[in-house]
Amino acid sequence: MADAVPDPRRWKALALLCSAFFMVVLDIAIVNVALPKIGVDLNMTQESTSWIIIAYSLTFGGFLLLGGRAADLLGRRRVFMFGTALFGIASLTCALATSQTMIVSARAFQGLGAAVITPSALSIVSTTFTEGAERNKALGIWGAVGGSGAAVGVLMGGILTKFFGWSAIFYVNVPVAIVVLFLVRRIVNESRVETTERRYDLPGAVTVTGALVALVYAISRAPHNGWGSAKTITWFALSALLLGAFVLIESRVKQPLAPLSFFKIRTIAAANIVGFLLGASMFGSFFMLTYYMQGVLQYSALQAGLAFLATAGTAVFAAGAAQALVTKIGPRFVMAFGLACVGLGQLWYARLPVEGHYTLDLMPAFIATGVGIAFGFVPVSIVGLAGILSKDAGLASGLVNTTQQIGGAVGTAIVTTAATSKVPDIFSGHATAAQAVTGAHAAFSVGIVLAALGAVAAIAFVRNDDLETAPEAEAVPALA
């Protein structure tokens, strides 16, 4: 097939898609510093406020694969628009919430919208740009947006909560969603898998989504229920049972949701292993840093948010260098260097004192983490989509995002468990500052291990010629 003429609007499309993706990633972390105020206004207990985060992560992580496959079959732009509309409506509902049930339910629908937006947008990016240096640059920008979004989320959460109240962290999504919906038909072409027979593999979708939801739920609640409790073991067993059923179904149906041979592709396996460990080390540290700054240093929501500006700004500026290096020397050592920088940041956090100072005790690690985010997420995004056929772009996009989100849930659960194992009362409000720091040090020590495993995985599983030897992706017909 002759090479398709590049879409002259592709960079405008990238900017629009990244805006929607940034909105989604932002909401993973933006509520962290606002939780105390939300809890007071809606009469929620400290434990029940955690459901505001859990509800989002459950549906986000659980429906990513289904969202990616739906984009491939139903039309990527159409599915993206549906997800954006759903996300905007759910955000407005969150802002207007007057009860615990209302805000938790709305957050669940926000997560569902995010699970639809993310893989459909990334698959549009991967099929709009020609594989090679140009697509690497586009995916580098995408990776920078994703990597810095969590840090910017904490920053914006602090600013908006301080000056406009907690509802503002949800209201801000509404105009973004409206603008994206208004512009998307003008600058983004429709594309889908062209097939004479469309089967959606509903049993496969139900079992894999159920398995992921059960897994995320088990991990999210394990610090509260106990890793060895009957509840936790039951949920893990249910996840394993559903995952086994999914594998059995996929091996027998004519048009599977996720062909098992797809997971044997070297680039996909490598990117998702590293992405999982990167998400685990990074998101867990953000949670503990927010706790340290507000619980130990007594930072306000605004101060805690502004503190993360060093990480967010560094990630944005480092992304260009990361993308250029991936194109020049390959992804292997770029990825390993990124994980090493994240680990270095964790090592620095593990020595934080009770009376810490921002410039001396936090900023150096924030900058190292920002570099690590850019040099980690950018090559993961590029390798995870290298050589993928257009018909599988949504699935590959959903998978690479799923592993990062599941990794984030796993990492957060593990580091909080490490903290509570060292200091049982650390999150109860009764721990002294010295005890809180001791628990935080244990948590960051786990983060060091996770980042180190990610660096080792990058060296072991990623090859510099992966981008060169991957089969060339086929052109995607643009439907006006």
LUMMAR-868613 format. One line per field, with one value per residue (C-alpha): x, y, z; chain; residue in one letter. Coordinates in pm, 1 decimal, decimal comma. Example, Ala and Ser with C-alpha at 12.3 -4.5 7.8 and 13.67 -1.06 7.14 Angstrom:
// LUMMAR-868613
c1 = [1230,0 | 1367,0]
c2 = [-450,0 | -106,0]
c3 = [780,0 | 714,0]
mol = [A | A]
type = [A | S]
//
This chain:
// LUMMAR-868613
c1 = [0,0 | 136,2 | 221,2 | -72,6 | -33,2 | 25,2 | -275,2 | -190,7 | -396,3 | -216,5 | -28,8 | -345,3 | -515,8 | -232,1 | -269,1 | -643,0 | -607,5 | -332,7 | -560,3 | -823,0 | -562,4 | -414,6 | -759,9 | -793,3 | -450,7 | -500,4 | -802,6 | -602,2 | -422,2 | -609,9 | -843,2 | -565,6 | -511,6 | -885,3 | -1002,4 | -1004,7 | -1228,4 | -1458,7 | -1491,1 | -1590,8 | -1844,0 | -2011,2 | -1989,7 | -1764,8 | -1530,3 | -1157,8 | -1193,9 | -1496,7 | -1320,3 | -1073,1 | -1359,2 | -1346,7 | -1009,5 | -1087,8 | -1408,6 | -1217,6 | -931,1 | -1166,6 | -1354,9 | -1052,5 | -831,1 | -1113,0 | -1252,4 | -939,9 | -907,3 | -1275,4 | -1254,6 | -959,1 | -1126,2 | -1452,5 | -1254,9 | -1104,0 | -1439,4 | -1688,8 | -1471,7 | -1195,3 | -1322,6 | -1679,6 | -1577,4 | -1342,8 | -1627,8 | -1855,8 | -1590,9 | -1526,3 | -1897,3 | -1935,6 | -1629,6 | -1758,3 | -2106,2 | -1959,6 | -1723,9 | -2015,0 | -2203,4 | -1900,8 | -1885,0 | -2255,7 | -2242,7 | -2421,6 | -2367,0 | -2114,3 | -2317,1 | -2347,0 | -1977,8 | -1852,4 | -2094,6 | -2000,8 | -1631,0 | -1695,4 | -1851,5 | -1557,1 | -1328,2 | -1541,5 | -1514,5 | -1137,7 | -1116,0 | -1282,0 | -1092,3 | -738,8 | -704,7 | -914,9 | -707,4 | -375,2 | -481,3 | -574,1 | -226,5 | -55,5 | -249,9 | -230,5 | 148,2 | 385,4 | 595,1 | 946,4 | 1089,0 | 762,4 | 553,1 | 825,8 | 803,8 | 424,6 | 435,5 | 710,3 | 473,8 | 199,1 | 427,7 | 528,7 | 164,8 | 88,5 | 398,4 | 356,8 | -21,4 | -19,2 | 225,5 | 35,6 | -283,8 | -158,4 | -40,8 | -373,9 | -568,2 | -395,9 | -442,6 | -807,5 | -905,0 | -738,8 | -892,7 | -1215,4 | -1314,4 | -1301,2 | -1584,2 | -1350,2 | -1128,4 | -1424,3 | -1573,9 | -1244,7 | -1300,7 | -1633,8 | -1510,4 | -1219,1 | -1460,5 | -1687,3 | -1400,1 | -1264,1 | -1607,1 | -1652,2 | -1317,8 | -1268,2 | -1484,5 | -1302,8 | -947,3 | -960,7 | -1047,3 | -1256,8 | -1091,3 | -1183,7 | -1106,4 | -1273,3 | -1418,6 | -1721,8 | -1797,3 | -1813,6 | -1817,6 | -1755,4 | -1666,6 | -1897,0 | -1796,1 | -1429,6 | -1503,3 | -1705,8 | -1449,2 | -1137,6 | -1309,1 | -1438,6 | -1090,3 | -929,2 | -1197,7 | -1165,8 | -786,5 | -790,5 | -1052,9 | -854,0 | -535,0 | -708,3 | -875,0 | -590,6 | -428,4 | -760,8 | -875,8 | -530,0 | -337,3 | -404,2 | -770,2 | -1050,4 | -1194,3 | -867,1 | -795,9 | -1150,3 | -1119,9 | -779,2 | -919,4 | -1216,4 | -979,9 | -767,9 | -1079,0 | -1215,3 | -874,6 | -853,2 | -1200,1 | -1090,1 | -787,8 | -1004,8 | -1260,3 | -996,6 | -841,9 | -1173,1 | -1374,9 | -1349,0 | -1287,0 | -1136,3 | -1125,0 | -750,7 | -583,3 | -345,7 | -73,5 | -81,5 | 75,8 | 372,3 | 494,8 | 825,0 | 776,5 | 433,0 | 549,5 | 857,8 | 674,6 | 399,3 | 633,0 | 837,1 | 525,1 | 372,4 | 680,0 | 714,8 | 353,2 | 392,6 | 696,1 | 575,6 | 211,0 | 289,4 | 551,9 | 312,3 | 62,4 | 324,2 | 477,3 | 138,4 | 91,8 | 441,7 | 400,7 | 51,8 | 75,0 | 433,3 | 544,0 | 191,6 | 178,9 | -153,8 | -327,3 | -186,6 | 167,9 | 159,1 | 33,8 | 296,2 | 569,5 | 510,3 | 574,6 | 941,6 | 847,2 | 585,7 | 802,8 | 1107,4 | 906,1 | 775,0 | 1118,3 | 1288,9 | 1037,2 | 1190,0 | 1533,2 | 1386,3 | 1207,5 | 1516,7 | 1737,1 | 1492,4 | 1508,5 | 1888,3 | 2011,2 | 1702,6 | 1467,0 | 1661,5 | 1899,6 | 1666,7 | 1403,2 | 1652,9 | 1788,1 | 1435,0 | 1366,7 | 1704,7 | 1617,0 | 1283,0 | 1469,4 | 1721,2 | 1432,0 | 1288,7 | 1629,7 | 1640,0 | 1282,1 | 1380,3 | 1601,1 | 1344,5 | 1368,4 | 1089,6 | 1167,4 | 1233,6 | 1305,1 | 1174,8 | 1492,7 | 1732,3 | 1516,8 | 1248,8 | 1345,5 | 1647,6 | 1437,0 | 1143,7 | 1371,9 | 1521,6 | 1170,6 | 1062,2 | 1350,8 | 1266,3 | 901,5 | 991,6 | 1265,5 | 1040,4 | 695,3 | 811,2 | 995,0 | 724,8 | 462,6 | 678,7 | 779,4 | 426,8 | 291,1 | 589,7 | 492,8 | 130,1 | -113,8 | -382,6 | -656,4 | -493,7 | -403,4 | -686,5 | -606,3 | -234,6 | -318,9 | -560,1 | -310,8 | -16,8 | -238,4 | -399,3 | -66,1 | 41,3 | -285,3 | -281,9 | 82,5 | -14,2 | -283,7 | -45,6 | 232,3 | 9,6 | -129,7 | 215,6 | 377,3 | 84,5 | 97,3 | 471,1 | 401,6 | 122,4 | 327,3 | 601,5 | 367,9 | 11,7 | -143,0 | 29,3 | -290,9 | -519,7 | -416,8 | -272,8 | 87,5 | 357,5 | 562,3 | 859,2 | 644,2 | 493,9 | 840,2 | 949,4 | 650,4 | 714,4 | 1076,9 | 955,3 | 718,4 | 985,8 | 1222,0 | 966,5 | 953,4 | 1330,1 | 1290,8 | 1006,6 | 1206,3 | 1516,4 | 1313,6 | 1185,1 | 1538,5 | 1647,5 | 1341,1 | 1425,2 | 1778,1 | 1663,0 | 1357,0 | 1399,7 | 1634,4 | 1759,4 | 1656,4 | 1297,1 | 1177,0 | 1369,5 | 1269,3 | 902,4 | 673,2 | 564,4 | 212,3 | -35,9 | -196,7 | -533,7 | -799,5 | -931,9 | -1308,8 | -1434,3]
c2 = [0,0 | 342,5 | 574,7 | 793,4 | 1170,5 | 1307,2 | 1486,5 | 1860,3 | 1903,7 | 1630,6 | 1861,6 | 2053,0 | 1719,6 | 1615,9 | 1935,9 | 1878,0 | 1510,8 | 1589,6 | 1849,2 | 1583,2 | 1334,8 | 1594,9 | 1652,6 | 1279,5 | 1234,6 | 1551,2 | 1401,9 | 1106,1 | 1335,3 | 1665,7 | 1555,9 | 1450,0 | 1784,7 | 1865,2 | 1547,1 | 1695,8 | 1986,2 | 1758,2 | 1529,7 | 1815,8 | 1969,4 | 1636,0 | 1488,7 | 1201,4 | 1004,4 | 988,8 | 632,5 | 707,6 | 998,3 | 744,1 | 616,3 | 941,1 | 819,2 | 447,5 | 485,1 | 669,1 | 420,5 | 120,2 | 219,0 | 380,7 | 74,7 | -173,8 | -45,9 | 66,0 | -248,5 | -244,8 | 124,1 | 63,1 | -217,7 | -22,4 | 262,8 | 27,9 | -119,6 | 166,1 | 456,0 | 621,0 | 977,4 | 875,3 | 682,5 | 964,2 | 1214,3 | 989,1 | 954,9 | 1330,4 | 1409,0 | 1151,6 | 1286,5 | 1644,4 | 1555,0 | 1345,4 | 1631,1 | 1873,1 | 1624,3 | 1595,5 | 1973,4 | 1988,1 | 1688,4 | 1725,3 | 1378,0 | 1096,2 | 873,5 | 1144,5 | 1232,3 | 872,8 | 764,1 | 1061,7 | 984,3 | 630,3 | 767,9 | 1005,0 | 702,0 | 531,8 | 838,6 | 844,3 | 475,9 | 560,3 | 884,3 | 759,1 | 459,3 | 615,9 | 937,3 | 752,0 | 521,6 | 828,8 | 968,3 | 641,8 | 603,6 | 970,6 | 1000,2 | 796,9 | 550,0 | 675,8 | 1008,2 | 1199,8 | 953,3 | 935,6 | 1312,4 | 1299,3 | 1017,9 | 1202,4 | 1494,9 | 1253,2 | 1088,4 | 1425,0 | 1521,8 | 1193,7 | 1197,0 | 1555,1 | 1541,3 | 1382,0 | 1639,1 | 1927,5 | 1776,6 | 1811,8 | 2166,3 | 2274,5 | 2097,2 | 2310,1 | 2638,4 | 2583,7 | 2453,0 | 2747,7 | 3026,9 | 2882,8 | 2587,3 | 2214,2 | 2227,2 | 2418,1 | 2111,2 | 1950,9 | 2260,8 | 2321,8 | 2007,6 | 2126,1 | 2406,7 | 2187,4 | 1909,1 | 2154,8 | 2306,5 | 1961,8 | 1844,4 | 2163,5 | 2129,7 | 1755,2 | 1711,3 | 1999,3 | 1872,7 | 1497,4 | 1242,8 | 937,9 | 596,5 | 242,0 | -117,0 | -199,3 | -547,4 | -715,1 | -895,9 | -708,3 | -913,9 | -747,9 | -1053,0 | -954,9 | -1251,9 | -1157,7 | -792,8 | -881,8 | -1124,0 | -909,9 | -595,7 | -786,6 | -927,3 | -583,7 | -422,5 | -700,9 | -667,4 | -289,3 | -316,0 | -579,7 | -374,5 | -48,9 | -198,6 | -425,7 | -162,9 | -130,5 | -494,9 | -649,6 | -833,2 | -1168,8 | -1108,8 | -1324,1 | -1026,7 | -947,3 | -1310,9 | -1353,9 | -1055,2 | -1168,5 | -1518,7 | -1373,8 | -1166,7 | -1473,6 | -1680,5 | -1416,1 | -1370,7 | -1746,0 | -1741,1 | -1453,1 | -1645,4 | -1949,8 | -1740,5 | -1559,1 | -1888,7 | -2012,4 | -1723,5 | -1633,4 | -1261,6 | -1218,2 | -890,7 | -936,7 | -1206,4 | -1400,6 | -1385,1 | -1007,2 | -1041,9 | -1232,8 | -925,4 | -829,1 | -453,2 | -473,9 | -704,9 | -492,9 | -159,5 | -286,8 | -448,4 | -130,0 | 89,4 | -110,9 | -66,0 | 301,3 | 369,6 | 171,8 | 367,0 | 711,3 | 725,2 | 570,3 | 836,7 | 1120,3 | 992,9 | 974,4 | 1311,3 | 1479,8 | 1318,9 | 1424,0 | 1786,3 | 1832,1 | 1597,8 | 1657,0 | 1994,3 | 2136,1 | 2274,2 | 2414,2 | 2269,5 | 2558,8 | 2512,2 | 2138,1 | 2195,6 | 2457,6 | 2229,6 | 1988,9 | 2260,9 | 2158,9 | 1805,2 | 1910,9 | 2179,4 | 1955,4 | 1676,0 | 1909,0 | 2049,9 | 1708,6 | 1543,2 | 1693,1 | 1559,3 | 1217,5 | 1191,7 | 1301,9 | 1049,4 | 764,0 | 846,3 | 880,2 | 599,1 | 381,3 | 338,3 | 95,2 | 318,7 | 619,5 | 412,6 | 271,0 | 618,3 | 742,0 | 466,8 | 530,5 | 898,6 | 804,5 | 567,4 | 840,7 | 1065,8 | 792,0 | 744,8 | 1115,6 | 1106,8 | 817,0 | 1056,2 | 1336,8 | 1486,1 | 1586,9 | 1955,7 | 1947,3 | 2247,4 | 2268,0 | 2389,7 | 2147,9 | 1843,6 | 1830,9 | 2025,4 | 1814,2 | 1497,1 | 1670,1 | 1768,1 | 1417,8 | 1270,2 | 1512,5 | 1399,7 | 1037,8 | 1085,8 | 1226,2 | 973,3 | 689,5 | 761,8 | 890,0 | 569,6 | 348,7 | 521,6 | 490,0 | 125,3 | 20,6 | 125,4 | 39,2 | -165,9 | -209,5 | -264,8 | 0,0 | -251,2 | -308,2 | 52,9 | 94,7 | -231,5 | -146,7 | 200,6 | 59,4 | -201,8 | 35,5 | 270,4 | -15,5 | -147,5 | 201,3 | 259,5 | -86,6 | -27,3 | 299,9 | 126,5 | -154,5 | 87,5 | 309,2 | 8,1 | -139,3 | 181,6 | 261,7 | -93,5 | -53,5 | 270,2 | 123,1 | -190,2 | 28,7 | 275,4 | 135,4 | 473,3 | 673,3 | 764,7 | 785,4 | 1136,8 | 1014,6 | 953,9 | 1200,9 | 1380,0 | 1152,6 | 840,9 | 972,8 | 1031,2 | 681,4 | 532,5 | 751,5 | 635,2 | 273,2 | 361,8 | 538,2 | 243,0 | 26,1 | 287,6 | 252,6 | -121,5 | -74,4 | 180,7 | -41,3 | -335,4 | -111,1 | -11,4 | -376,5 | -470,0 | -197,7 | -332,5 | -696,0 | -675,5 | -369,1 | -369,5 | -64,3 | -219,8 | -281,7 | 25,7 | -73,5 | -439,3 | -402,0 | -468,1 | -148,0 | -39,2 | -35,7 | 285,9 | 378,0 | 499,3 | 838,9 | 863,9 | 1219,0]
c3 = [0,0 | -90,6 | 190,0 | 285,0 | 259,2 | 610,2 | 753,8 | 752,0 | 1069,6 | 1261,1 | 1501,0 | 1582,6 | 1641,6 | 1872,8 | 2076,2 | 2112,5 | 2207,4 | 2457,4 | 2618,4 | 2679,5 | 2802,6 | 3035,7 | 3182,8 | 3248,4 | 3409,1 | 3611,9 | 3784,2 | 3913,5 | 4158,2 | 4168,6 | 4448,3 | 4689,6 | 4860,1 | 4854,5 | 5031,5 | 5384,2 | 5276,6 | 5075,8 | 5376,7 | 5606,7 | 5364,7 | 5280,5 | 5632,4 | 5524,8 | 5748,8 | 5673,8 | 5546,6 | 5329,0 | 5155,4 | 5012,6 | 4796,8 | 4602,3 | 4469,9 | 4464,5 | 4260,8 | 3987,4 | 3974,9 | 3971,3 | 3657,9 | 3491,6 | 3526,9 | 3474,0 | 3143,7 | 2954,2 | 2739,9 | 2651,2 | 2566,8 | 2337,0 | 2145,1 | 2116,3 | 1958,5 | 1699,6 | 1598,3 | 1642,3 | 1529,5 | 1728,2 | 1699,2 | 1780,1 | 2092,0 | 2197,3 | 2176,0 | 2381,8 | 2651,0 | 2658,9 | 2694,6 | 2971,5 | 3152,9 | 3134,6 | 3263,9 | 3546,5 | 3641,2 | 3663,3 | 3881,3 | 4112,8 | 4148,5 | 4239,2 | 4475,8 | 4806,7 | 4950,6 | 4971,5 | 4740,4 | 4477,7 | 4458,1 | 4471,2 | 4197,0 | 3980,1 | 4025,8 | 3904,5 | 3586,1 | 3551,1 | 3556,3 | 3291,0 | 3068,8 | 3123,6 | 3027,3 | 2695,7 | 2623,7 | 2688,9 | 2453,2 | 2176,6 | 2182,4 | 2190,3 | 1907,6 | 1698,7 | 1762,5 | 1671,6 | 1346,2 | 1243,5 | 1252,6 | 1037,5 | 1234,3 | 1291,0 | 1406,5 | 1360,8 | 1557,8 | 1822,8 | 1860,4 | 1889,0 | 2141,9 | 2328,2 | 2372,1 | 2476,3 | 2731,1 | 2875,6 | 2918,4 | 3093,7 | 3308,6 | 3429,3 | 3465,3 | 3809,8 | 3947,6 | 3790,3 | 3930,6 | 4286,1 | 4205,8 | 4055,5 | 4327,1 | 4588,7 | 4402,9 | 4309,6 | 4653,4 | 4826,2 | 4617,4 | 4473,3 | 4691,9 | 4618,3 | 4360,6 | 4129,9 | 4078,8 | 3900,0 | 3735,3 | 3552,7 | 3342,6 | 3201,0 | 2968,7 | 2856,0 | 2757,9 | 2574,4 | 2374,2 | 2283,4 | 2163,0 | 1960,3 | 1781,3 | 1741,5 | 1429,2 | 1261,7 | 1300,9 | 1371,7 | 1103,3 | 1182,9 | 1156,0 | 1246,3 | 1159,7 | 829,1 | 851,8 | 703,3 | 1027,5 | 1357,1 | 1671,1 | 2003,9 | 2213,7 | 2499,6 | 2721,8 | 2683,4 | 2760,7 | 3070,9 | 3212,7 | 3155,7 | 3283,9 | 3585,6 | 3651,4 | 3639,6 | 3855,4 | 4114,7 | 4110,4 | 4150,3 | 4424,8 | 4614,2 | 4594,8 | 4686,6 | 4995,3 | 5108,1 | 5334,5 | 5519,1 | 5516,3 | 5553,1 | 5280,7 | 5443,7 | 5530,3 | 5390,5 | 5200,5 | 5025,2 | 4938,3 | 4805,1 | 4573,9 | 4445,9 | 4387,2 | 4198,3 | 3982,8 | 3902,8 | 3821,6 | 3585,4 | 3421,0 | 3363,8 | 3208,3 | 2983,6 | 2857,4 | 2787,0 | 2597,9 | 2392,2 | 2284,6 | 2141,4 | 1996,2 | 1628,8 | 1680,1 | 2028,1 | 2216,3 | 2266,2 | 2053,4 | 2278,7 | 2015,0 | 2059,0 | 2403,9 | 2258,6 | 2069,9 | 2229,1 | 2220,0 | 2383,8 | 2662,4 | 2737,6 | 2740,7 | 2966,4 | 3220,1 | 3252,1 | 3246,7 | 3531,0 | 3753,3 | 3659,3 | 3755,9 | 4078,2 | 4195,2 | 4086,8 | 4200,0 | 4536,5 | 4605,9 | 4514,1 | 4771,0 | 5047,3 | 4959,0 | 4984,2 | 5325,9 | 5440,8 | 5335,3 | 5480,3 | 5778,7 | 5893,2 | 5754,1 | 5798,4 | 5443,6 | 5333,2 | 5026,6 | 4822,4 | 4950,4 | 4888,9 | 4537,6 | 4455,1 | 4586,4 | 4297,4 | 4039,5 | 4028,7 | 3923,5 | 3667,8 | 3510,1 | 3489,0 | 3325,3 | 3055,4 | 2971,1 | 2979,0 | 2746,5 | 2431,4 | 2518,0 | 2600,8 | 2266,8 | 2073,3 | 2251,9 | 2185,5 | 1814,7 | 1819,1 | 2047,6 | 2098,9 | 2395,8 | 2614,4 | 2805,6 | 2795,4 | 2973,2 | 3224,8 | 3298,2 | 3363,5 | 3616,3 | 3777,1 | 3823,9 | 3980,9 | 4213,7 | 4299,8 | 4396,1 | 4617,3 | 4780,2 | 4861,5 | 4998,9 | 5226,4 | 5427,1 | 5472,5 | 5824,4 | 6061,8 | 6014,8 | 5643,8 | 5420,8 | 5066,7 | 4894,5 | 5062,8 | 5137,7 | 4867,0 | 4556,5 | 4446,8 | 4456,3 | 4285,3 | 3996,1 | 3969,3 | 3967,1 | 3692,1 | 3472,9 | 3550,2 | 3455,5 | 3113,9 | 3039,3 | 3158,5 | 3017,4 | 2678,2 | 2566,8 | 2724,7 | 2507,5 | 2196,1 | 2244,9 | 2347,5 | 2006,5 | 1786,1 | 1483,0 | 1589,9 | 1305,4 | 1279,4 | 1362,8 | 1703,8 | 1785,7 | 2035,0 | 2210,2 | 2236,1 | 2365,2 | 2621,2 | 2734,4 | 2788,4 | 2988,8 | 3182,1 | 3307,0 | 3417,9 | 3606,5 | 3762,9 | 3851,2 | 4018,7 | 4224,1 | 4320,3 | 4410,6 | 4622,6 | 4807,2 | 4867,7 | 4996,0 | 5225,5 | 5358,4 | 5422,1 | 5610,5 | 5824,2 | 5893,7 | 6038,6 | 6212,1 | 6247,5 | 6339,5 | 6066,3 | 5879,1 | 6182,7 | 6282,6 | 6613,5 | 6501,3 | 6606,5 | 6342,4 | 6414,9 | 6376,8 | 6053,9 | 5908,1 | 6011,2 | 5828,0 | 5523,5 | 5509,9 | 5496,1 | 5213,8 | 5008,5 | 5059,3 | 4881,5 | 4604,0 | 4559,9 | 4504,6 | 4252,8 | 4053,0 | 4058,6 | 3928,1 | 3650,5 | 3549,6 | 3546,8 | 3339,3 | 3086,7 | 3043,3 | 3032,7 | 2807,4 | 2583,9 | 2285,7 | 2098,7 | 1769,2 | 1880,2 | 1693,7 | 1381,8 | 1361,8 | 1456,6 | 1157,7 | 991,3 | 1085,7 | 802,7 | 688,7 | 832,5 | 591,6 | 702,8 | 685,1 | 637,9]
mol = [A | A | A | A | A | A | A | A | A | A | A | A | A | A | A | A | A | A | A | A | A | A | A | A | A | A | A | A | A | A | A | A | A | A | A | A | A | A | A | A | A | A | A | A | A | A | A | A | A | A | A | A | A | A | A | A | A | A | A | A | A | A | A | A | A | A | A | A | A | A | A | A | A | A | A | A | A | A | A | A | A | A | A | A | A | A | A | A | A | A | A | A | A | A | A | A | A | A | A | A | A | A | A | A | A | A | A | A | A | A | A | A | A | A | A | A | A | A | A | A | A | A | A | A | A | A | A | A | A | A | A | A | A | A | A | A | A | A | A | A | A | A | A | A | A | A | A | A | A | A | A | A | A | A | A | A | A | A | A | A | A | A | A | A | A | A | A | A | A | A | A | A | A | A | A | A | A | A | A | A | A | A | A | A | A | A | A | A | A | A | A | A | A | A | A | A | A | A | A | A | A | A | A | A | A | A | A | A | A | A | A | A | A | A | A | A | A | A | A | A | A | A | A | A | A | A | A | A | A | A | A | A | A | A | A | A | A | A | A | A | A | A | A | A | A | A | A | A | A | A | A | A | A | A | A | A | A | A | A | A | A | A | A | A | A | A | A | A | A | A | A | A | A | A | A | A | A | A | A | A | A | A | A | A | A | A | A | A | A | A | A | A | A | A | A | A | A | A | A | A | A | A | A | A | A | A | A | A | A | A | A | A | A | A | A | A | A | A | A | A | A | A | A | A | A | A | A | A | A | A | A | A | A | A | A | A | A | A | A | A | A | A | A | A | A | A | A | A | A | A | A | A | A | A | A | A | A | A | A | A | A | A | A | A | A | A | A | A | A | A | A | A | A | A | A | A | A | A | A | A | A | A | A | A | A | A | A | A | A | A | A | A | A | A | A | A | A | A | A | A | A | A | A | A | A | A | A | A | A | A | A | A | A | A | A | A | A | A | A | A | A | A | A | A | A | A | A | A | A | A | A | A | A | A | A | A | A | A | A | A | A | A | A | A | A | A | A | A | A | A | A | A | A | A | A | A | A | A | A | A | A | A | A | A | A | A | A | A | A | A | A | A | A | A | A | A | A | A | A | A]
type = [M | A | D | A | V | P | D | P | R | R | W | K | A | L | A | L | L | C | S | A | F | F | M | V | V | L | D | I | A | I | V | N | V | A | L | P | K | I | G | V | D | L | N | M | T | Q | E | S | T | S | W | I | I | I | A | Y | S | L | T | F | G | G | F | L | L | L | G | G | R | A | A | D | L | L | G | R | R | R | V | F | M | F | G | T | A | L | F | G | I | A | S | L | T | C | A | L | A | T | S | Q | T | M | I | V | S | A | R | A | F | Q | G | L | G | A | A | V | I | T | P | S | A | L | S | I | V | S | T | T | F | T | E | G | A | E | R | N | K | A | L | G | I | W | G | A | V | G | G | S | G | A | A | V | G | V | L | M | G | G | I | L | T | K | F | F | G | W | S | A | I | F | Y | V | N | V | P | V | A | I | V | V | L | F | L | V | R | R | I | V | N | E | S | R | V | E | T | T | E | R | R | Y | D | L | P | G | A | V | T | V | T | G | A | L | V | A | L | V | Y | A | I | S | R | A | P | H | N | G | W | G | S | A | K | T | I | T | W | F | A | L | S | A | L | L | L | G | A | F | V | L | I | E | S | R | V | K | Q | P | L | A | P | L | S | F | F | K | I | R | T | I | A | A | A | N | I | V | G | F | L | L | G | A | S | M | F | G | S | F | F | M | L | T | Y | Y | M | Q | G | V | L | Q | Y | S | A | L | Q | A | G | L | A | F | L | A | T | A | G | T | A | V | F | A | A | G | A | A | Q | A | L | V | T | K | I | G | P | R | F | V | M | A | F | G | L | A | C | V | G | L | G | Q | L | W | Y | A | R | L | P | V | E | G | H | Y | T | L | D | L | M | P | A | F | I | A | T | G | V | G | I | A | F | G | F | V | P | V | S | I | V | G | L | A | G | I | L | S | K | D | A | G | L | A | S | G | L | V | N | T | T | Q | Q | I | G | G | A | V | G | T | A | I | V | T | T | A | A | T | S | K | V | P | D | I | F | S | G | H | A | T | A | A | Q | A | V | T | G | A | H | A | A | F | S | V | G | I | V | L | A | A | L | G | A | V | A | A | I | A | F | V | R | N | D | D | L | E | T | A | P | E | A | E | A | V | P | A | L | A]
//
